[in-house]
Each structure stands twice: as structure tokens, then as C-alpha cells.
Amino acid sequence: MLKTYTHDEMRQIHFAYLGGDGEAGVLEDQFIRQFMEQRGERDYKKGRDGFHKFMTERPARQASDAKPVTEQKKYEAGVELDAVAKDLMKTRRVGYTAALKMAIVANPKLGAAYLGCDVSEIRTDGFEAVYGEALRSRNYGAIQNLGAIISALPKKSDGSVDAPQAVSTLANHVQLIRDAASEFIEAETQKRANRLSGGASGSPLTSENIERARAEIEKEFRPVVVARDSGRMTEAALRMMYGQFFK
């Protein structure tokens, strides 16, 4: 006997399918065919599009629970996701539909605005699933890898990255944040110690200069120190470490 799914269960399976879940894709196909049969639709593409629209609509009884998303925000999210998807088509050599799914799960806030669902309904490891392997294949340090994640995020109209979105995206990269912040502090400490020692033409580095430099840097870049120790990124730390991405 076939199981009967509630609207909420179907939505969860639908968004799991968008997130790349193969088993959910099998159920998604069954749902689409049932949807077509109920409406007398024979064109699979029209049936699929109609079903996807149906899945992005919350039942009337739940409408008061959802935060309203304006059509303008949906449009803006769609424009940004479209740009990401087109870039993924080139780098991953996939079709637009697959690239758009990747863009949605890699950018859950934009994906939620675009689909009209809650951000919790989109897989939490989406960015890692889409970009993780590519980042690990590069022989970069942590600070470069973290920068690569930030640079891949959708850009605002002025070309900068949205800082709150970057903080949200990086929330699951605790160890990478710690490592990148540590590399930043060490690099800045080295530069400060060199200046205190007179630079390349001055006297050799001394432990006193290194200790003094570290104390100054950790005071000056306190938000980065907090990120290093906690693994939690903040806007202040982001702007100190990657000021080129933010305006």
C-alpha cells in the first residue's frame, strides 16, 4: 500500500530533492505524476512546473506562521542565484537546472527567499557540498580558502559581498575560521615585529619584539582573536581580514 504524504512532508522531500538527495528525487517524480493525474495534465514539464509552484505555496492554515516574502525580494534573490548558477555552469560543466539547484543550496538565505520557504528547509551543508571539493583540491592556506568561499558569494550591485550573509554562510566552517584567523594574526604579528626591529636592514628579530608585536596585534585586531579562539566569525573580523570584499 502506497504511503500518503502530507503537504509538509511533500515539501520537505521536495527541498531535499533540490538539495541533491537522490532518494528524494524518486519520490519527487512520483509526486509530479500524481499531481499530473489529478489535474489531467499530460505534459510532464508543465506538470513538474505546476507541482514546483504548488510546493512553494504554504497551506492557508499555515500562512500566518510564515514571514512574508515580497515579490521584489524573490526577484532580487532570483537575479543573484541566476548569476551564481551561470558561473557554476561554467566551472562545474552542468546544465542550468542542476546549476540553479546548487546555487540554492549553497546560498540558503537567497534560496529561501527565492522559493518562498523557511531557510531551515534547505540543507545546512549546501555550501560544503557544492564548493568543498574544489576548495580542498587547492594547496592554499586557510586564509586563502576562507577568502575563496567569500569571493564565491553573490555580489551586491556595487560589487561588494553582503557581510551578514557571509557571516551566515561561514557559520558551519568553525575549524577553517579558527585556522584562517590564526594565520592572519601570525602574519600581522610577523610584519609588526619586522617593523619594530627596523625592517630588513635593521637588527634581527628578538623575542621581545615578537612578544610586543603579538600583544599589539591581538589588541588591535581583537575581533579576529575572538574568531580564532571561538571559531565564530563576525562582521568586524570579516572586514579586518577581508576588507577588499566589503564596502
JOWO-V709499 format. One record per pair of residues at least 6 apart in sequence whose ideal C-beta (glycine too) atoms are under 6 Angstrom apart, sorted by the first residue. I is the first residue (numbers start at 1). J is the second residue. D is the distance in whole Angstrom. If there is no record, write none. Layout:
I/J/D ; I/J/D
This chain:
7/59/5 ; 10/31/6 ; 11/55/6 ; 13/24/5 ; 13/27/5 ; 14/55/4 ; 15/121/5 ; 15/122/6 ; 16/24/4 ; 17/24/4 ; 17/25/5 ; 17/28/4 ; 18/101/5 ; 18/104/6 ; 19/105/5 ; 19/123/4 ; 32/47/6 ; 32/48/5 ; 32/51/5 ; 35/47/6 ; 35/51/4 ; 36/47/4 ; 41/47/5 ; 56/115/5 ; 56/116/5 ; 58/66/5 ; 69/113/6 ; 69/116/6 ; 73/113/5 ; 74/114/6 ; 77/110/4 ; 77/113/4 ; 77/114/4 ; 78/114/5 ; 80/110/6 ; 80/154/4 ; 81/103/5 ; 81/110/5 ; 81/114/6 ; 84/103/4 ; 84/154/6 ; 85/99/4 ; 85/100/4 ; 85/103/4 ; 88/99/4 ; 88/102/5 ; 89/99/5 ; 102/130/5 ; 104/111/4 ; 105/122/6 ; 105/123/5 ; 105/126/3 ; 106/126/5 ; 106/127/5 ; 106/130/4 ; 108/119/5 ; 108/122/4 ; 109/119/6 ; 109/165/6 ; 111/122/5 ; 112/119/4 ; 127/169/6 ; 135/145/5 ; 135/148/6 ; 141/183/6 ; 142/176/6 ; 142/179/3 ; 142/180/4 ; 142/183/6 ; 143/180/4 ; 143/183/5 ; 143/184/6 ; 146/176/6 ; 146/180/4 ; 147/242/6 ; 150/161/6 ; 150/166/5 ; 150/242/6 ; 150/245/5 ; 153/161/5 ; 153/166/6 ; 156/162/6 ; 158/247/6 ; 160/246/5 ; 160/247/4 ; 161/245/5 ; 163/235/5 ; 163/238/6 ; 163/246/5 ; 166/238/6 ; 167/233/5 ; 167/235/6 ; 170/233/5 ; 174/231/3 ; 177/227/6 ; 177/231/5 ; 177/233/5 ; 178/228/6 ; 178/231/5 ; 181/224/5 ; 181/227/4 ; 181/228/4 ; 182/228/5 ; 184/224/6 ; 184/241/5 ; 188/217/5 ; 189/213/5 ; 189/214/5 ; 189/217/5 ; 192/213/4 ; 192/216/6 ; 192/217/6 ; 193/205/6 ; 193/209/5 ; 193/210/5 ; 193/213/4 ; 196/209/4 ; 196/213/6 ; 197/203/5 ; 197/205/5 ; 197/209/5 ; 218/225/5 ; 221/240/6 ; 223/234/6 ; 223/236/4 ; 223/237/4 ; 224/237/5 ; 224/240/5 ; 227/233/5 ; 227/237/4 ; 239/246/5
